[in-house]
Amino acid sequence: MPIVDATVTANHNGNSSLYLKMQQYLQKPAAQYGALGPADFVVQQDSDFFRAYYGLMPYYVFADPEANQFVTPEGGSGVYGADAFWKDVQNETAFQKAAGQIDQGIAPFPVTNGAVGVADATGFLNNWMTQTENHLDYNYRKNFVANGTHADGADAFSFEAVIAKDARHCINGVWETKQQWIDSLISTYWQQVIWHEFGHEMGLTHNFMASIDQNNFPHYTDGAGRDHIGLYANSVMEYNTAPDRVFSKAGWAPYDQGAISFIFGNSKPTADAPSTSISGQNSATSPWNDPHGFGKDGTETQYLFCNETHAKYSPFCRAGDLGTTPSEIIANAIDQYEWEYHWNNFRSYRKFWDNSSYVNIPAGLITDMRRFLSLWAFDWSSGEIADSLRRIGINNPDPNGSNLEYYQQLTNKFTAEVSTANQLVAAFHEAVIQQSSGERPYKTIYDKFYGDVTQQGIITDKLFAMQGFVALWPTDNYDQNQAGSYISSYGGMGEASYDDLSQSVVTTMIGGGYDVYPYFVPLAVAQFAQDTHSPSFSGRVEIRDWIGGQVFNRAQDFLGYFQNIAVQYGYCKDNASCTYDPRPLSDSHNEFEGPDKRTWIWAYIADRNQFVAVDKQRNVATYLIVRNYTDDVINQQDDGAFPGGAYNAELPMKYFLDSFNTYN
């Protein structure tokens, strides 16, 4: 039976403004396909894919050299010492303080025009990116403070988090009583805590790849002879998703049994023998005792494993996740964010609500989502997959089949998998940005009399979504042997369907209208202008023109530009006699078809005495900015309130002008 039945799922999906927007961006609108959730987009893979997938998984575990106990890399002395950690604490304090000011609506930089305004905006953005990276390092390095031990924090097991997600069970056609539910919840929860902590005493570290290793999920048979999965992980040492921590079958999972029996079964090693396997083992008894390392047919069992030392660079080494493939993991992460919205953002029935660290939620989720983008760029590109499969010995099982065709169909499956995962990421980012105030307020709401916070706003969610997608990020979340470059979420990444969606998302963030504080949209413009003009930007050169356009300080220059085009395309004989004027040819939005048969839009910025002309097909983001402005001013859609639509539309247009001049 599903954990959540179809009716509850449909209601949940249909009531989610986030999901309704996501499925629209993913080309499956609700009007045609019904209410869908992220799980409906998960790629359904076959055994052929999983054979190759689990063959590759052990090669995507990358350890942090600075966390190594035996080799200290150059410049790594004292990285995890007390002095370094106190610097991390100071950085974290600054990050949380900045997040609090943003949440309260305080503009994080002086909102001014001109080159100074652009410099202030990009200065804030660069500092916020640094603070975000410091925040990630702080949370990562906390794992190594206690003399390098992989200790469990006091908040590692939270009843509140579990109770918010686990409902009563229907057992043999009868709903269990509340007391039965409480007893079962507490009993199974503490059983897993006990087995987990006892595992540490037995010498086991955490295993954050346990939740991916479905080949080794523990199974058990109930009284009726039915097969059940006892835990969606190969180990109780995983920080698996909260619902999987309760109502599960207690005891050591297969990886735990294998590790413990190997550790304690070799006090008297057997005679050494030539090795024929990757691990050095020939059998369950040679050269070491390995009673749980081999199947009944004599083949060696492969367990997936990683711990804190791998978490920084290994894309599949994730705590608190659910799912075995990238599309499953991303879909479940988004689903968890959505299910927890009413818990994280509303006071509900709590007498005391400490939401001071709310920023950790979007920061952790959105930065973590980029990991599969790095995987795609470095190891899952169409050329890499086939080569990797050849090298590790994944061949066509049909001896008469074509290896070329076999690798091509596998490449298609891997591409579909990682593309779908990243399309979900892209759609999620845009859906967060596009939440209206009526759907999810970006402003935090306070009780007017008592001052209590009654609803947490999502302005920090929107900031992370914007910068997370628009910015150019260092690839510091992947294999150290391949890191050192930068990556963007758009600009020719991956295959066509992802490329089209990512371009739509980023142009909407730059030029679209959405509910945020007035200072916010100019940030997207400044971020895009700065990063696409960076030498580290590897996307297509023409992307820089998305915020391009023509700026004129005099009307005659504005007219002269189009008169030159008119002469060039034979509309006029020469410049001296040409009287071409686009203004009377424009519609109520200032759009017109130029002599070059391209669609143009123009605007006059009165307080700057400047004209702006934009090619719709080339300057796609600027077009949206100017169109928003002309809709309100020329087409008279502004309601007259301050700051009304015209004010909010004019500000990013000024930042476009200033950013264009600054970076071009």
N, C-alpha and C positions, 0 to 999 in steps of 0.2 A: 504494500500500500504506500502511496506517496506521503511524504511528511506533511505536506499541505495539499488538501484535496482540490479538485478542479474548480469548484464553485468559489472557494475562498481565493484561489489564485486569480480567477477571472475578475472578481470584485476588486481585489488588490490592484491588478493591472489597470482596470478601467477607471479607478479612482486616482490614479497617479498621473499628475500633469507631467512629471518627468518622463515616464514611459511613453505616454501618448506623443510627446514631442520626439523622443528617440526613434520610435517606429516610423514616424513621418520622415525623419532625416535618413533612415535606413531603407526608404522606398517601399515601406509596407504600412500605409496609412490605416488607421483604425476603421475608417468607413468601408474599406475593402476587405481587410483581413481580420477585423475584430480587435479587441484589446489584447495586445501582446506584451510580454515581459522579456527581459534579457535572455532568460532561459530558452525562449522560443527561437533565438538566433544561434544557439550553440550548434556547431558542426557535428553531425552524427557520423563518426568515423567507423571504419570496419576493422577487422582483425589484422588485415594486411598493413594498415597504417600503424596500429599499435605495436606490431612486431618491429617495425622500423623505429617507431617513436621511443620505445623502451630500450632499443639498442643504442640510441643516441643519448639518452638521459644521463648516464654516468659521466659523459664527457662535458656536461654543462655545469660542473661543480668547480667553482674557482675560489680558492682560499685567499684571505687577506694577508699579505706578507707582513703587515705590521702587527697582526695578531698571532704570528708564529712564535712559539716559546723558545725555539732553538736557533733561529737565524734572525738577526736584526738587520733590516734593509737599510740602505744608505739614507741618512736623514731621519731614521725612525726611532732614534733613542728617546725613550721616555714618552712615546706617543700616548700610551695608556697609563701613564703615571698620574699621581695626585695633582701635580701642578697643571698638567694638560687638561685634566677633567675639570678643574676649577675654572679654567678659561672657557670650557664648554658650558659650564653653568652660567657664567656671565653672559655668554652669547645667547643662551636660551632665555635668560631674563630679558634681554633686549628684544628678542623675537616676540615673546609673549606680551611685552609692553606695547610694541608696535601693533600687534594684532588687536589689542584692546582698544587702541585709539582708532584704528580702522573700523572696528565694530561699532564704536560710538559715533561714527560719522564725521570724525575729525579728518580733514584733508591732510594726507601724509606729505604733501609738498605744496609750495606756494603755486596756486593756479594762476599763472600769468601767461602773457603771449610773447611771441618773439623767440629768439634763440635762447634767451634766459629761461623761458618757460619750458622749452624742449629739454634743456639741460637739467632743469629741476625734476622733470618727469622721469627722464631716463636715469637720473641719479637715484631717485627713489626706487625705481624698478631694479636697478643693479644691486642696490643695497638689500632690497627685499629678497632677491634671488640668493644673495650671499647668506642672509639670515635663514632662509629656508634650508639651504645646504648645511648650515651650522646646526639647525634643529635636527636634521636627519642624522648628522654625525653624533650629536649629543645622545639621541635615543639609541644609536648603535653602540657607542662606546660605554654606555652604562652597563652593557653586558660583561665588561672586562674590568670593572673597577675593583671588585672584590678578589684581588690577587689572581686575576685571570680566570676565576671559576665561572661556570655557566650557571649562575644561581637563579632561582625563581623569585621574582619580585612579589611583594605582598599583594599586589593587584592582579597577579597572574590568573587567579581563579576567583571569579566574581559571581556570586549568586544573583545579584541584580541583573547582570547581563544575561544570565541564563533564563531567569524567570520571565524576562521580557520576550523570550523566543519559544519557549516550550509549553505547549498546551496539554490538557488532560488527554488520556488515551481511552480509546474504545476497545475493551478487552472482551472477546467472545460475545460481542453484541451488546455489552453493557458499559456505560461510561463509569470510569473509576471515580470514587468519591474524592473530594478535595484532600482529605487526610491521606488516602492512598497515594494520591499524586505527590503530596509533600513528602511522604515517607520514601517513595521510590526516587524522587528527585534528589533528596538529601543522601540517601543510601548510595545510589550509583555515582553521584558527584564525588562524595568523599572516597568511594572506592577507587575512582580514577586518580584522585589526588594522592592517595596512599600508594598505589602502584607506581605512579609517576615519581614521587619523592623516594620511594624505596629503590627505584631504578637508579637514581643518582647515587644512593648509598652502595649499590652494586657495581658502580663504575660507569654507568651509562650517561652520556651527554644528551642534549636535546637532539631530535631528528626532525628537521623542518621540511624534509622531502617525503616524510611518511605518508602525507595525505595525497600524494601523486601516485604512489606505488600500488595501484589497484590489483596487480597480480598477487600481492601479498597481504591484501586486506583479510583479517580473520573472519572465518565463517563458523557458524554453529547451527545445529539442528534442534528445532523445538520438539515438544512432546508429540506433535502431529506429524513429525517427519519432514517439516518444511525447512528449507535452507534460508538462513539469515546472515547478513553482514553484521558482525559484532561491533565493528568500529571502522569508520571510513579513513583508516590510516594503518600503516604496517607496524606502528609503534605507539605505546602510551606516552612516549617521550616527546611527541609532537604537541605544539600549541595549536591543536586543530580548532575548527570553528566551534563556537560556544554550544550550539545544539547537539553536536556530536560528543560533548563531554559528559552527557547525562543519558540515562536510560539505555546505556550500552552494556555489553557483556564484559564483566570485569575480568582482569587477568592479563598476563603478558601477551602481547601481540606477536606475530611471527618474527619480526625483526628482533624484538627484545629477547625472544627465546633463542634465536640464532646467536646473538651477541653474547648473552650470558653463558650459554652452554659452551661457546668457544673459549670465553675467558676462563671459566672455572673447570673446563674439561681437559685442561692441558697442564696440570701440575706435574704429570709425568709424560713428556712427549714421546710419541712413537718414533721408530727409526725413520731417518730422513730418506726421501725418495725423489727421483727426478720429477719436476713439476710440469704438468701439461695444461694448467688452467691459469686464468688471469690472476686469481688470488694466490696461486702457489699450491693449491690443493689438488690432489689426484682423486681423492675419494673422501668419504666421511671420516676416515681414520688415518689417512696418509697425506702429507707427512705429520699433520696434527689432527687431533680429535676435533671433528666439526659435525656433531650429530644432527644439527638442524640446517646444515649448509648444502645438503643435496636432496633431491627428490627420490622417490621410489625407483625411478628409472635410471638413477645414477648421474643425472645431469645436475650441474651446480646451480644453486638458487641465487639469483641476483636480487639483493636488497638495495633500494635507493636510500641514500643517507647524506645529510649535511647538517651542520650546526651553526652556531653564531659566527664562527670564523669564516664561514662561506656566505653568510646572509647578505653582505654588502655587494657582492659581485655576481652571485649566481641567481639568474632570473626565476628559477623554480624553487629557490630556497626561501620560503615565505612562512611567517608565523600567522596563525589565525585565518588561513585560507580554506577554501573548499573547492574541490574539483581536481581533475587529473590532466586536463589539457588547457592550453591558453584561453580558448573561448569559454570553457567551463569556469575557469578561475576568475576571469574578468566578469562574466555574467553573474556569478555568485557574489563577487565583491560589490557590484552595483546593486544587486538585490538586497544585500545586507545593509548598504547605505540607505536604501529606500525604506526597508522595514523598520530601521532604527530612527527614521526621521521624526516620528511622533514621540519617540522616547528621548532623543538627543536634543530636540528643538522646542519641546513643550514641557512646562513644569508638571503638567498632569496632576497627580495626586500627592506629589512629594511635598512634605512640609519644609524640607531644606533642600535646596538645589544648588550644588556647586558646579557651575558651568564655566568656570574660569579658564579651563584648558580646552574649550570647544575647538579652537583652531587646530588642535592636533588631529582631529577627525578628517577634515578635508586635506590637510597637509599630508597626512600619511597615505590616504587613498590615492590622491591625484599624482603625487610624486611616484608612488609605487606602480601606477599604471604605465609609466614610460618604459618599464623594464623589458616588455616584450617587443617594443619598438627597437631597442638596441639588439635584442636577439635576432630580429628580422634583418637588421642592417648587416650584422656581422656573420651570422651562422645559418640563417634560414633564407637567405636570398636564393633565387632559382638556380644559380650556378653552384652554390655551396652545398646544398642538400645532397645532390646526386654524388658529388665528390666525397662527401663525408660518409655516405652510406657504402660506397665502394671500399673505402679505406678500413671500415670496421667490419667488413665482411657480410653485409646485408645484400644478398644476391637474389635473383629471381628464383623462387622455389620451383618453377617449371623448367626442367633442364632443356627443354626444346623451345622455350620462349626467348624473346628478345630482351636483353638486359637494358638496351636503350629505351625501349617502350616501357619497361617496368619502372625504371628510374624516373621517367617522365611522368607517369601517372602518380607515383609517390610524391614527386615534386609538386604536382597539382594539389594533392591532398594537404601537404604541409603549407602551401601557399594559401589555400582556402582557410586553413585553421588559423594561421597567424594574422591573415588579413581580416577575418571576421572578428577576432579578438580586438584588433586595433580600430576597426570600424565601430565596434561597441564603445570603445574609449572615446573616439572622436564625437560620436553622437551624444554620449554622456556629457562631455565638456560643453557642447553647444546647448543641450537641454538645460543644464544648470544655469548658463548665462541667460537663456531666454525665459526663465521663470519670471512671470509678472509679479508685481507686488500683491495682487489679489490671490495669486496661487501660492507663492512663498515669499513673504516680505524679506527684502534685503536689509531692512532696518530692524534692529532688536526692539521689541515692544516691552514697555515697562508699565506696571500698575501706577496710575496717576496719583493715587493717595499714599500708598505704602512704599512705592519705589521698587517693588519686586520685579524681577525679570520674569515675564510670563511667556514670552516666545523668543527664542534665539533667532536672529536674522541670519541670512546666508551671504552677506557681503564678502566675507573671507572665502567662502566656497566659490563665489564668482571670481574673485581675484586670482585664486589658485587655478581655476578653470581657464581664465584668460591667459595668464602668464604661462601656465603649464602647456598650453597649445601653441601660443603665438611665439614664445621665446625660443632662442637657440640655446640648447643645454649641453654642457660637457657630458660625454659618455663615461661618467665615473661610476656607473652602476653595473658594469659588465667586466668581463675577463680583462685583467690588467695587461695581458699580452697584446690585446687589441685596442685598449682604451687610449685616450689622449686626443681624440678628435671631438667634434661637436655634431649634434644631430638636431634636426627640426622635425616637427610632426607633419610637415607639408612640403610641397615643392618637389614632386617626382619620387616620393618614397613609395616602395612597394609596387603593387599592380594597379590597374586602371580604376577599379571600383573604389579602392581606398584613396587613391590620388584625387579622384573627383570629389569624394566626400570631404577629404581634409581641406581642399581648396575652398569648398563652400563654407566650411566651419570657420576657417581663419578670416575669410573676407567678411563674413557676417560679424565676427568679433571686432574687426577693424572699422567697418562702415555701417554696421546695422544699428538699429535702435533697440535698446533694451533697458529695463528698469534698474538703474544704479544711481549713485551720487553723481552730480555733474562732472566731477573731476575724473571719473572712471574711464569713459570711452577714449579720451585723449591718451590715456596710458597705453591702450592697445595700439594706437597709431604710432606713438613714439617707440614702443617696443619693436614693432614690425619694421619701422624705418631704420632703426639702429641695427637690428640683427641681420636683415637682408643685405645690408651694405657692409657687413663684417667680412673680412677675408676668410673667416672660418665657415661662412655659409656655403654649403655645397649644393644648394638647390639650383633650379634653372635661373639664368640671369634675368629673364623677362619678368620673373616674379617681383622684382624690385619695382617694376612699373605699375604694380597693382595700386600703389598709392601715388602714382605719378600724375601728371597733368600739366597744363600750361597756365602760368600766372602772369597777368599784365597789370602794370601800374597806370596805364592810360587807355582810354577808350579807343583811340586811333591805333594803338598797338594790338588791341584785341581784334579790331576789324581787319587790320593789316595781315594778321596771321591767317585768317580764313580767306582773305582775298588772294594771298599767295597760293593757298590750296586750290582756290577756284581757277587761277591761271594754270596751275600745274595739271589740273584735270580737264582743261578745256572749257570750263564754265565761263571764263572771261578771256578776252583776247590778250590783255596786258594789265599790269598793276595800275598804270596811270588812268586807264578808263574803267577799271573794275569798281563797281558799287555794291559788291556783294555784302550783305548785312544779315547775320544769322538771327538777330533779335526778332524781326517781324515774322520770320519763318518758324519760330519756336512755338511749341504748344504751351499749355497752362503749367507745365512743369519745367519749362525752359529747355526742352529737348527738341532736337531737330536732326534731320539727315543732312550731313555735309556734302560738299561737292565731291568728296572722295567716297560717297555712298556708305560712310560709317556713321553710327549714331553718336551724337555729341550731346552733352548737357553743359550748361553754363550758369554762373551765378555772379552777382555783384555784391561784394562785401562793403557796405556803405561806410562803416567806421574805419575801414582801411583804404577806401577808395581803390579797390582792386577788383579785377575781373578774373574769374577762374573758368577754364574750359577743360572738359574731361572727355576722353574717348571711352565710351562705355565698354567696348570689347577689350581694350588694353588696360585701362586704369580701373579695374573692376571694383576695388575697394573704395577708391575715391568717388566713383560713381554713386555708390550707396550713400556715402556721406553727403554729397551734394544733393542727391535726390531727396534725402530726408529734410534737408534745408529748404529746397524749393517747394516741397509738398506743403510745408507749414507757412512759408512766407509768400510764395508766388501763388500757390493754389489755395491759400488762406485756410489751412487746416489747424492753425494754432488757436488754442482756446483763450489766449490772452493772459493766462495766469503766469506768475513768475515763481520759479524759473519754468517757463512753458516749453513747448516743443521746439520753438524757434531758437531759444537760448541754448537748449541742450544739443540742437543740431548744428548751431553755428560754432560752438566751442571746439568740437573735434575737427571741423573744417579749418579753423585757424591753426590747430595743431598739425593738420596735414600740410598746410602751406609752410609752416615754420619747419616741420620735420623734413619736408621736401627740399627746402632751401639749405637746411643744415647738413643733410647727408648726401645730397647730390652735388 
